[in-house]
Amino acid sequence: MTTIRLTMAQALTRYLASQKTVIDGKTVPIFAGVWAIFGHGNVAAIGEALYQHRDELPTFRAHNEQAMAHAAIAYAKASFRRRMMAVTSSIGPGATNMVTACAMAHVNRLPVLFLPGDIFANRRPDPVLQQVEDFADGTVSVNDVFRPISRYFDRITRPEQILAALPRAMAVLTDPADCGPVTLSLCQDVQAEAYDYPEAFFDEKIWTQRRPRASDDELAAAVAALRMARKPLIIAGGGVLYSGATESLASFAEAHGIPVAETQAGKSSLPADHPLNMGSIGVTGTSAANELARDADVILAVGTRLQDFTTGSWSLFQNGKTIIGLNTQVFDATKHRALPLVADAQAGLREIGLQLEALSAPEDWTERAREGRTLWFRAADNATAATNAALPSDGQVIGAVQRTLGSGATVVCAAGGLPGELHKLWQAGAPGSYHLEYGYSTMGYEIAGGLGVKMAKPDQEVVVMVGDGSYLMMNSEIATSVMLGLRLTIVVLDNAGYGCINRLQMATGGANFNNLLKDARHDVLPSIDFAAHAASLGAIATKVASIAELEAGLAAALTNDRTTVLVIDTDPLVTTEEGGNWWDVAVPEVSPRPQVNAARKEYEKAMQAQRVVD
């Protein structure tokens, strides 16, 4: 056996550089690069190893560890999980800064390789700088917090351990069912230790997309349920996009006359102008989709984990419905006693279609769907139309962005009120042109996420829509976008606080408290100049005073040579009333406030509609 002597860090980077995939017939590296913020714990060994492989495994520098991980996750999502990135940090706070991002990747089933530095395996210099000591367990470090939020976790305490750990990591990162974050915690002394590795370990390895097929029994049960359906509905989740099943979904829906509703992760599975696309479903759903969901007798849930915003906290799916869970992950396929159909979305839709043959939903059901869709688009047009209001709504800002940039642009957002408005109102075009992080609803994802999307789709227009609250939480990657020459258009909607949660507070009977800046404890209200701040990071930045000025600024951004930030003041109280569904947010049973007591009565009434095991 031929061997080569390398440090563990050198072997790791060489292995990552040799992992490939095939996209559109072309073999490409599966890792598009490594995000790194160096410190003690990764600068000496990993830093040196990355330098040696800087051409075939590019290293990117960021300004915040959480943000760089967000960018890596967004890259994987925009690549439909076909390609991914790794992230490395120092020990201590550098590592724990990435924990939120790791949890977000776990919730959203997205692949990213976390490589945090760790304490010394030999323990000779303990306690080292930034080491958190457990009084009862000498094997613990802060990196153990990655364990419950990683699909696979390993602490590398010997250099030869990566011979087993790295193939295991790749198997998880590329698996359609178990896909999610992997953490390899790298003890800093072990990174620098040398070992005689087999040269064959570094042979090129091509990872291709696995498409599991349904079992005969599960397929037969699903087909039988659909044959009996009088009011079938498809819910398209993110798995449709990751499977590359958008054309299969369109063909299936058209062949059988079944309307389609989309989750946050699944939006853009069908183009917005498709006649069977009812738009968003659930708490942030359209009237067209939700009215069908209430009456549907069979729901084919494709590639969705059926979280509470999709199901209206299970109040939208009343007892008596049959749910077919078409999913690669049995955990998701079996929720709420669904008929499981454990399979790849593309393969599963094809196989169901072959067995259904020419069977079609009743024409009156399909026609009702078309009529509901027409009514919804009228409501959406009203919500997004330009007005001369002193403070425009989020919907009106969305309308301006849509009119100016068109459905070909990719919109990126994450948290607050904007995801609900975008889910209802944004008219997505191509698959993946709607990029929302709403599984973990991570404030601060937006700008870093936009950077990751732009890296995955450098020739496409990427527009980030972000509220002032999220902007203040994490904005440093504006500077990174300028540094890397990756032009973004960023629209900052300033409603002077956390407007979405303020509305929720009011809806549950609470007093306006601690959400809008004016309602928080203060001596002086801050006057934040977001445009000046963005300009200081290198962007072209402008504060606009109206929807018309915003549209002009968006048009100019298309020809700017670097990232553009446009800031507009918005109304914190106005939201799109049409569509939507109840969401379970527990209201206190007792309160001295009559508004809370009244809200509790409404809450108890609404809970009666929640689906139980039947």
C-alpha positions as CSV (number, residue, x, y, z in Angstrom):
1,M,0.0,0.0,0.0
2,T,1.4,3.4,-1.0
3,T,1.2,6.0,1.6
4,I,1.8,9.8,1.9
5,R,2.8,11.5,5.1
6,L,0.5,14.5,5.8
7,T,-0.8,16.4,8.8
8,M,-4.4,15.6,9.7
9,A,-5.4,19.1,8.4
10,Q,-3.5,18.6,5.2
11,A,-5.2,15.2,4.7
12,L,-8.6,16.7,5.4
13,T,-8.3,19.5,2.9
14,R,-6.8,17.2,0.3
15,Y,-9.8,14.8,0.8
16,L,-12.4,17.6,0.5
17,A,-10.8,18.8,-2.7
18,S,-11.0,15.3,-4.3
19,Q,-14.8,15.0,-3.7
20,K,-16.8,15.6,-6.9
21,T,-20.3,15.6,-8.3
22,V,-21.9,15.8,-11.7
23,I,-24.2,18.7,-12.7
24,D,-25.6,18.9,-16.1
25,G,-23.2,16.4,-17.4
26,K,-20.1,18.2,-16.0
27,T,-17.9,16.9,-13.2
28,V,-17.3,19.6,-10.6
29,P,-16.0,19.8,-7.1
30,I,-18.8,19.1,-4.6
31,F,-17.3,21.6,-2.2
32,A,-17.4,25.1,-3.7
33,G,-15.0,26.3,-1.1
34,V,-14.4,26.9,2.6
35,W,-15.4,29.9,4.7
36,A,-12.8,30.6,7.3
37,I,-12.2,33.0,10.2
38,F,-8.9,32.1,11.6
39,G,-7.9,32.1,15.3
40,H,-6.0,29.9,17.6
41,G,-7.3,26.5,17.1
42,N,-7.4,26.6,13.3
43,V,-5.0,29.2,11.9
44,A,-1.7,27.2,12.2
45,A,-2.7,23.8,10.9
46,I,-6.0,24.2,8.9
47,G,-4.9,27.7,7.7
48,E,-1.6,26.2,6.3
49,A,-3.5,23.3,4.7
50,L,-6.1,25.5,3.1
51,Y,-3.3,27.7,1.7
52,Q,-1.8,24.6,0.0
53,H,-5.1,23.8,-1.7
54,R,-6.3,27.4,-2.3
55,D,-6.7,26.9,-6.0
56,E,-8.9,23.8,-6.1
57,L,-10.6,24.5,-2.7
58,P,-11.0,28.3,-2.5
59,T,-11.0,29.9,1.0
60,F,-13.3,32.8,1.6
61,R,-12.9,35.3,4.5
62,A,-16.0,36.6,6.3
63,H,-16.6,39.1,9.2
64,N,-18.8,36.9,11.4
65,E,-18.7,33.1,12.0
66,Q,-22.5,32.8,12.1
67,A,-22.8,34.9,8.9
68,M,-20.3,32.8,7.0
69,A,-22.1,29.7,7.9
70,H,-25.4,31.3,6.7
71,A,-23.7,32.0,3.4
72,A,-22.6,28.4,3.1
73,I,-26.1,27.1,3.9
74,A,-27.7,29.5,1.4
75,Y,-25.2,28.3,-1.2
76,A,-26.3,24.7,-0.6
77,K,-30.0,25.6,-0.7
78,A,-29.6,27.6,-3.9
79,S,-27.7,24.6,-5.4
80,F,-30.6,22.3,-4.5
81,R,-28.2,20.4,-2.2
82,R,-26.1,19.3,-5.1
83,R,-23.1,21.3,-4.0
84,M,-22.0,22.6,-0.6
85,M,-19.4,24.4,1.4
86,A,-17.4,23.9,4.6
87,V,-16.8,26.4,7.4
88,T,-14.0,26.6,9.9
89,S,-13.5,28.6,13.1
90,S,-11.2,28.9,16.1
91,I,-12.1,27.3,19.4
92,G,-14.5,28.9,21.9
93,P,-16.6,31.8,20.8
94,G,-15.6,31.3,17.1
95,A,-17.1,27.9,17.3
96,T,-20.2,28.7,19.3
97,N,-20.9,31.6,17.0
98,M,-21.8,29.0,14.4
99,V,-24.2,27.1,16.6
100,T,-27.3,29.0,15.4
101,A,-26.4,28.4,11.8
102,C,-25.9,24.7,12.5
103,A,-29.3,24.4,14.1
104,M,-30.8,26.3,11.1
105,A,-29.2,23.8,8.6
106,H,-30.5,20.9,10.8
107,V,-34.1,22.2,10.7
108,N,-33.9,22.8,7.0
109,R,-32.2,19.6,6.0
110,L,-29.3,21.4,4.3
111,P,-25.7,20.2,4.0
112,V,-22.8,22.1,5.4
113,L,-19.6,20.8,6.9
114,F,-18.7,22.5,10.2
115,L,-15.0,22.3,11.2
116,P,-14.6,24.1,14.5
117,G,-11.3,24.1,16.2
118,D,-11.2,22.3,19.6
119,I,-9.1,22.0,22.7
120,F,-5.9,19.9,22.9
121,A,-6.5,16.2,22.8
122,N,-3.3,15.6,24.8
123,R,-4.5,18.1,27.5
124,R,-1.0,19.1,28.3
125,P,-1.6,22.9,28.2
126,D,-5.1,22.7,29.8
127,P,-6.9,25.0,30.3
128,V,-6.2,26.9,27.2
129,L,-7.5,30.3,26.2
130,Q,-11.3,30.2,25.5
131,Q,-11.6,26.7,27.0
132,V,-14.8,26.0,28.9
133,E,-14.1,23.4,31.6
134,D,-16.7,20.9,32.8
135,F,-16.1,20.2,36.5
136,A,-17.5,16.7,36.1
137,D,-16.4,15.6,32.7
138,G,-12.9,16.1,31.3
139,T,-14.0,15.0,27.8
140,V,-16.4,17.9,27.3
141,S,-15.7,21.0,25.3
142,V,-18.0,23.8,24.1
143,N,-18.2,21.9,20.7
144,D,-20.5,19.3,22.3
145,V,-23.3,21.8,21.8
146,F,-23.1,20.8,18.1
147,R,-24.1,17.2,18.9
148,P,-27.9,17.5,19.0
149,I,-28.0,19.8,16.0
150,S,-25.7,17.8,13.7
151,R,-26.8,14.8,11.6
152,Y,-23.3,13.4,12.3
153,F,-20.8,14.6,14.9
154,D,-17.3,13.4,15.5
155,R,-14.4,14.7,17.6
156,I,-11.1,14.0,16.0
157,T,-8.6,13.1,18.7
158,R,-6.2,11.0,16.5
159,P,-5.1,11.9,12.9
160,E,-6.0,8.5,11.5
161,Q,-9.7,8.9,12.7
162,I,-10.5,10.9,9.6
163,L,-10.1,7.8,7.5
164,A,-13.5,6.7,8.9
165,A,-15.0,10.1,9.8
166,L,-14.7,11.8,6.4
167,P,-16.5,9.1,4.4
168,R,-19.2,9.0,7.0
169,A,-19.6,12.7,6.8
170,M,-19.9,12.7,3.0
171,A,-22.5,9.9,3.2
172,V,-24.7,12.0,5.4
173,L,-24.1,15.3,3.5
174,T,-25.2,13.6,0.2
175,D,-28.0,11.4,1.5
176,P,-31.5,12.6,0.5
177,A,-33.1,11.4,3.7
178,D,-30.5,12.2,6.4
179,C,-29.1,15.3,4.7
180,G,-28.1,18.0,7.1
181,P,-25.1,19.6,8.9
182,V,-22.1,17.5,9.8
183,T,-19.6,18.6,12.5
184,L,-16.1,17.4,12.8
185,S,-14.6,18.9,15.9
186,L,-10.9,19.2,15.3
187,C,-8.6,19.1,18.3
188,Q,-5.9,21.7,17.5
189,D,-2.9,19.6,18.4
190,V,-4.2,16.7,16.3
191,Q,-4.7,19.0,13.3
192,A,-0.9,19.4,13.2
193,E,0.0,15.8,13.8
194,A,1.3,13.8,10.8
195,Y,0.2,10.3,9.7
196,D,1.0,8.0,6.8
197,Y,-2.3,8.1,4.9
198,P,-3.1,5.6,2.1
199,E,-2.8,7.5,-1.2
200,A,-6.0,5.8,-2.4
201,F,-7.9,7.7,0.3
202,F,-7.5,10.8,-1.9
203,D,-8.7,9.3,-5.1
204,E,-11.4,11.3,-6.9
205,K,-14.8,10.3,-5.6
206,I,-18.0,11.2,-7.5
207,W,-21.2,11.5,-5.5
208,T,-24.4,11.3,-7.5
209,Q,-28.0,11.9,-6.4
210,R,-29.7,8.9,-5.0
211,R,-33.4,8.4,-5.9
212,P,-35.0,5.9,-3.6
213,R,-38.2,4.3,-5.0
214,A,-41.3,3.5,-3.1
215,S,-42.2,0.0,-1.9
216,D,-45.0,-1.7,-3.8
217,D,-47.3,-1.8,-0.8
218,E,-46.9,1.9,0.0
219,L,-47.3,2.8,-3.6
220,A,-50.5,0.7,-3.9
221,A,-52.0,2.3,-0.7
222,A,-51.3,5.8,-2.0
223,V,-52.7,5.1,-5.4
224,A,-55.9,3.6,-3.9
225,A,-56.4,6.7,-1.8
226,L,-56.0,9.0,-4.8
227,R,-58.4,6.9,-6.9
228,M,-61.1,7.5,-4.2
229,A,-60.4,11.2,-3.9
230,R,-63.1,13.7,-4.9
231,K,-61.2,16.7,-3.7
232,P,-57.4,16.0,-3.9
233,L,-54.8,18.7,-3.2
234,I,-51.0,18.6,-3.6
235,I,-48.7,20.4,-1.1
236,A,-45.3,21.0,-2.6
237,G,-42.4,21.3,-0.2
238,G,-38.7,21.9,-0.5
239,G,-38.1,18.3,-1.4
240,V,-39.7,19.0,-4.8
241,L,-36.9,21.4,-5.6
242,Y,-34.1,19.3,-4.1
243,S,-35.3,16.3,-6.1
244,G,-35.4,18.4,-9.3
245,A,-39.0,17.3,-9.6
246,T,-40.6,20.6,-10.7
247,E,-41.3,19.4,-14.2
248,S,-42.6,16.1,-12.9
249,L,-44.9,18.0,-10.5
250,A,-46.3,20.2,-13.3
251,S,-46.9,17.1,-15.5
252,F,-48.6,15.2,-12.7
253,A,-50.8,18.1,-11.7
254,E,-51.8,18.8,-15.3
255,A,-52.5,15.1,-16.1
256,H,-54.8,14.6,-13.1
257,G,-56.3,18.1,-12.7
258,I,-55.0,18.4,-9.1
259,P,-54.3,21.9,-7.7
260,V,-51.0,22.6,-6.0
261,A,-50.2,24.7,-2.9
262,E,-46.7,25.6,-1.9
263,T,-44.9,25.7,1.5
264,Q,-42.2,28.4,2.2
265,A,-39.5,25.9,1.2
266,G,-41.5,24.7,-1.8
267,K,-42.5,28.0,-3.3
268,S,-41.3,28.2,-6.9
269,S,-41.9,24.5,-7.4
270,L,-44.4,25.7,-10.0
271,P,-44.2,29.2,-11.7
272,A,-46.7,31.6,-10.2
273,D,-48.5,31.8,-13.5
274,H,-49.2,28.1,-13.7
275,P,-53.0,27.7,-13.7
276,L,-53.0,25.0,-11.1
277,N,-50.7,26.9,-8.7
278,M,-52.8,28.1,-5.8
279,G,-49.9,29.8,-4.2
280,S,-48.9,29.6,-0.5
281,I,-50.6,27.5,2.1
282,G,-51.2,27.8,5.8
283,V,-50.7,30.7,8.2
284,T,-49.2,32.8,5.5
285,G,-51.3,31.2,2.8
286,T,-53.5,32.5,0.0
287,S,-57.3,32.3,0.2
288,A,-57.2,30.0,-2.9
289,A,-55.0,27.4,-1.3
290,N,-56.4,27.5,2.2
291,E,-60.0,27.2,1.1
292,L,-59.1,24.1,-0.9
293,A,-57.0,22.7,2.0
294,R,-60.0,22.9,4.4
295,D,-62.3,20.9,2.1
296,A,-59.8,18.5,0.5
297,D,-60.3,14.8,1.3
298,V,-56.9,13.6,0.2
299,I,-53.7,15.6,0.5
300,L,-50.5,14.5,-1.3
301,A,-47.7,16.1,0.7
302,V,-44.6,16.0,-1.4
303,G,-41.2,16.7,0.2
304,T,-42.6,18.7,3.2
305,R,-42.1,18.2,6.9
306,L,-45.6,19.7,7.5
307,Q,-44.5,22.3,10.1
308,D,-47.1,24.4,11.9
309,F,-47.1,27.3,9.5
310,T,-48.0,24.9,6.7
311,T,-50.8,23.2,8.6
312,G,-52.1,26.2,10.5
313,S,-51.0,24.4,13.7
314,W,-53.0,21.4,12.3
315,S,-56.3,23.5,12.4
316,L,-56.3,23.7,8.6
317,F,-56.2,19.9,8.2
318,Q,-59.4,18.7,10.0
319,N,-60.0,15.1,11.1
320,G,-61.2,12.9,8.3
321,K,-58.6,13.9,5.7
322,T,-56.2,11.3,4.3
323,I,-52.6,12.5,4.0
324,I,-50.1,10.8,1.8
325,G,-46.6,11.6,2.9
326,L,-44.3,11.4,-0.2
327,N,-40.9,11.9,1.4
328,T,-37.4,10.5,1.4
329,Q,-37.4,10.6,5.2
330,V,-39.7,8.2,7.0
331,F,-39.9,10.6,10.0
332,D,-41.6,13.2,7.8
333,A,-43.6,10.7,5.7
334,T,-45.5,9.3,8.7
335,K,-46.5,12.5,10.5
336,H,-50.2,12.6,11.7
337,R,-50.9,9.0,10.7
338,A,-50.2,9.8,7.0
339,L,-50.0,7.0,4.5
340,P,-46.2,6.9,4.0
341,L,-44.7,6.8,0.6
342,V,-41.0,6.8,1.3
343,A,-39.4,7.8,-2.0
344,D,-37.7,10.5,-4.0
345,A,-40.2,13.1,-5.1
346,Q,-39.4,12.8,-8.8
347,A,-39.5,9.0,-8.8
348,G,-42.6,8.9,-6.5
349,L,-44.7,11.3,-8.7
350,R,-43.7,9.3,-11.8
351,E,-44.7,6.0,-10.3
352,I,-48.0,7.3,-8.9
353,G,-48.8,8.8,-12.3
354,L,-48.2,5.6,-14.2
355,Q,-50.6,3.8,-12.0
356,L,-53.3,6.5,-12.0
357,E,-53.1,6.6,-15.8
358,A,-55.8,9.0,-17.1
359,L,-57.7,9.3,-13.9
360,S,-58.5,13.0,-13.2
361,A,-60.0,15.0,-10.3
362,P,-63.7,16.0,-10.8
363,E,-63.9,19.0,-13.1
364,D,-65.9,21.0,-10.6
365,W,-63.1,20.7,-8.1
366,T,-60.5,21.8,-10.6
367,E,-62.7,24.6,-11.8
368,R,-63.3,25.8,-8.2
369,A,-59.5,25.9,-7.8
370,R,-59.1,28.1,-10.9
371,E,-61.9,30.5,-9.7
372,G,-60.3,30.8,-6.3
373,R,-56.9,31.5,-7.9
374,T,-58.4,34.3,-10.0
375,L,-60.0,36.0,-6.9
376,W,-56.7,35.7,-5.0
377,F,-54.7,37.4,-7.7
378,R,-57.1,40.3,-7.6
379,A,-56.6,40.6,-3.9
380,A,-52.8,40.3,-4.3
381,D,-52.7,43.0,-7.0
382,N,-54.5,45.4,-4.6
383,A,-52.1,44.6,-1.8
384,T,-49.0,45.3,-3.9
385,A,-50.3,48.3,-5.9
386,A,-48.4,51.5,-5.5
387,T,-49.9,54.3,-3.4
388,N,-49.0,57.7,-2.1
389,A,-49.2,56.6,1.5
390,A,-46.7,58.4,3.8
391,L,-45.6,55.0,5.1
392,P,-46.0,52.2,2.6
393,S,-46.8,48.6,3.6
394,D,-44.5,45.7,3.2
395,G,-46.8,44.5,0.4
396,Q,-46.4,47.7,-1.5
397,V,-42.7,47.5,-1.3
398,I,-42.8,43.9,-2.5
399,G,-44.9,45.1,-5.4
400,A,-42.3,47.7,-6.3
401,V,-39.5,45.1,-6.3
402,Q,-41.5,42.6,-8.3
403,R,-42.5,45.2,-10.9
404,T,-39.0,46.5,-11.4
405,L,-36.9,43.3,-11.2
406,G,-39.5,40.8,-12.5
407,S,-40.0,37.1,-11.6
408,G,-36.6,36.2,-12.9
409,A,-34.9,37.7,-9.9
410,T,-34.2,35.5,-6.8
411,V,-35.6,37.1,-3.7
412,V,-33.9,36.3,-0.3
413,C,-35.5,36.8,3.1
414,A,-35.8,35.1,6.5
415,A,-37.6,36.5,9.5
416,G,-40.2,39.0,10.7
417,G,-43.3,40.0,8.8
418,L,-41.7,39.9,5.4
419,P,-41.8,36.1,4.9
420,G,-45.5,36.1,5.4
421,E,-46.1,38.8,2.9
422,L,-43.6,37.4,0.4
423,H,-45.1,33.9,0.7
424,K,-48.5,35.3,-0.2
425,L,-47.6,38.0,-2.7
426,W,-44.3,37.2,-4.4
427,Q,-44.8,35.8,-7.9
428,A,-41.9,33.3,-8.3
429,G,-40.6,32.4,-11.7
430,A,-37.9,29.8,-12.1
431,P,-37.3,27.0,-9.5
432,G,-35.3,28.4,-6.6
433,S,-36.1,32.0,-7.4
434,Y,-37.8,32.2,-4.0
435,H,-35.3,31.7,-1.3
436,L,-36.7,32.0,2.2
437,E,-35.2,30.7,5.4
438,Y,-38.4,30.1,7.4
439,G,-37.7,26.7,8.9
440,Y,-35.8,28.2,11.7
441,S,-36.8,31.8,10.9
442,T,-33.3,33.1,11.6
443,M,-33.0,36.9,12.0
444,G,-29.8,38.0,10.5
445,Y,-29.7,35.3,7.7
446,E,-30.8,37.6,5.0
447,I,-27.7,39.5,3.8
448,A,-25.3,36.6,4.4
449,G,-27.8,34.3,2.8
450,G,-28.0,36.6,-0.2
451,L,-24.3,36.4,-0.5
452,G,-24.4,32.6,-0.6
453,V,-27.1,32.6,-3.2
454,K,-25.1,35.0,-5.4
455,M,-22.1,32.7,-5.1
456,A,-24.3,29.8,-6.4
457,K,-25.9,31.9,-9.1
458,P,-23.4,34.6,-10.0
459,D,-25.1,35.5,-13.3
460,Q,-28.6,36.0,-11.8
461,E,-30.1,39.0,-10.1
462,V,-30.3,38.5,-6.3
463,V,-32.4,40.9,-4.2
464,V,-32.4,40.7,-0.4
465,M,-35.4,42.1,1.5
466,V,-34.7,42.7,5.1
467,G,-36.3,44.5,8.0
468,D,-34.4,47.0,10.2
469,G,-34.4,44.5,13.1
470,S,-32.6,41.8,11.1
471,Y,-30.3,44.3,9.5
472,L,-29.1,45.5,12.9
473,M,-28.5,41.9,14.0
474,M,-26.2,41.0,11.1
475,N,-25.1,43.2,8.3
476,S,-21.3,42.8,8.1
477,E,-21.3,40.6,4.9
478,I,-22.3,43.7,2.9
479,A,-18.5,44.4,3.1
480,T,-17.8,40.8,2.1
481,S,-20.0,41.1,-0.9
482,V,-18.2,44.2,-2.0
483,M,-14.8,42.6,-1.3
484,L,-15.7,39.5,-3.4
485,G,-17.3,41.6,-6.3
486,L,-20.6,39.9,-5.7
487,R,-23.3,42.5,-6.5
488,L,-26.4,42.3,-4.4
489,T,-29.5,44.5,-4.3
490,I,-30.6,45.0,-0.7
491,V,-33.9,46.6,0.3
492,V,-34.1,47.6,4.0
493,L,-37.6,48.1,5.2
494,D,-37.4,50.3,8.3
495,N,-40.5,50.1,10.6
496,A,-38.5,51.3,13.6
497,G,-38.6,48.0,15.5
498,Y,-39.8,44.5,15.5
499,G,-43.1,45.2,13.7
500,C,-44.1,41.6,13.1
501,I,-43.9,40.5,16.8
502,N,-45.5,43.8,17.8
503,R,-48.6,42.8,15.7
504,L,-48.6,39.3,17.3
505,Q,-48.3,40.9,20.7
506,M,-51.4,43.0,20.0
507,A,-53.3,40.1,18.5
508,T,-52.8,38.1,21.7
509,G,-54.1,40.9,23.9
510,G,-50.7,42.2,25.0
511,A,-49.9,45.8,25.5
512,N,-47.5,47.4,23.0
513,F,-44.3,46.7,24.9
514,N,-40.6,46.3,24.0
515,N,-40.9,45.6,20.3
516,L,-41.2,48.9,18.5
517,L,-38.4,51.3,19.5
518,K,-40.9,53.8,20.8
519,D,-42.4,51.2,23.1
520,A,-39.0,50.0,24.6
521,R,-37.3,51.6,27.6
522,H,-35.4,54.6,26.3
523,D,-34.1,58.0,27.1
524,V,-33.7,59.1,23.5
525,L,-35.0,57.3,20.4
526,P,-32.1,56.4,18.2
527,S,-32.1,57.9,14.7
528,I,-30.4,55.2,12.7
529,D,-29.0,56.2,9.3
530,F,-29.0,52.8,7.6
531,A,-27.9,54.2,4.2
532,A,-24.9,55.9,5.8
533,H,-24.0,52.7,7.6
534,A,-24.3,50.6,4.5
535,A,-22.2,53.1,2.6
536,S,-19.5,52.8,5.2
537,L,-19.3,49.1,4.4
538,G,-18.6,49.9,0.8
539,A,-22.1,49.7,-0.7
540,I,-23.9,52.3,-2.9
541,A,-26.7,53.3,-0.5
542,T,-29.7,55.6,-0.7
543,K,-32.6,56.4,1.5
544,V,-35.8,56.7,-0.7
545,A,-38.9,58.5,0.3
546,S,-41.6,56.8,-1.8
547,I,-42.5,53.7,-3.8
548,A,-41.7,55.7,-7.0
549,E,-38.2,56.5,-5.7
550,L,-37.7,52.9,-4.7
551,E,-38.5,51.7,-8.2
552,A,-36.1,54.2,-9.7
553,G,-33.4,53.1,-7.2
554,L,-34.0,49.4,-8.0
555,A,-33.7,50.1,-11.8
556,A,-30.4,52.0,-11.1
557,A,-29.1,49.1,-9.0
558,L,-29.2,46.8,-12.0
559,T,-26.3,48.8,-13.6
560,N,-24.3,49.6,-10.4
561,D,-20.9,48.0,-10.2
562,R,-21.3,46.8,-6.6
563,T,-23.9,46.0,-3.9
564,T,-26.7,48.6,-3.6
565,V,-28.7,49.2,-0.5
566,L,-32.0,51.0,-0.6
567,V,-33.7,52.1,2.6
568,I,-37.4,52.9,2.9
569,D,-39.6,53.7,5.9
570,T,-42.6,51.4,6.2
571,D,-45.7,51.1,8.4
572,P,-45.3,48.7,11.3
573,L,-49.0,47.9,11.6
574,V,-50.3,47.3,8.1
575,T,-50.3,43.7,6.8
576,T,-52.1,41.8,4.1
577,E,-55.4,40.8,5.7
578,E,-56.6,38.5,2.9
579,G,-55.7,34.8,3.1
580,G,-53.9,33.3,6.0
581,N,-55.0,30.9,8.8
582,W,-55.0,30.7,12.6
583,W,-51.6,30.0,14.2
584,D,-51.3,28.4,17.7
585,V,-49.6,31.0,20.0
586,A,-50.6,30.2,23.6
587,V,-52.4,33.1,25.3
588,P,-52.3,33.3,29.1
589,E,-55.2,31.7,30.9
590,V,-55.5,34.6,33.4
591,S,-54.4,38.2,33.2
592,P,-55.4,41.5,34.8
593,R,-55.8,42.9,31.2
594,P,-59.3,42.4,29.7
595,Q,-57.7,42.3,26.3
596,V,-55.7,39.2,27.2
597,N,-58.8,37.5,28.7
598,A,-60.8,38.2,25.5
599,A,-57.9,36.9,23.4
600,R,-57.8,33.7,25.6
601,K,-61.5,33.0,24.9
602,E,-60.8,33.3,21.1
603,Y,-57.8,31.1,21.5
604,E,-59.7,28.3,23.3
605,K,-62.4,28.4,20.6
606,A,-59.8,28.2,17.8
607,M,-58.0,25.2,19.4
608,Q,-61.2,23.1,18.9
609,A,-60.4,23.0,15.2
610,Q,-57.0,21.4,15.6
611,R,-56.5,18.0,14.1
612,V,-56.1,15.2,16.7
613,V,-55.2,11.6,16.0
614,D,-58.3,10.0,14.5
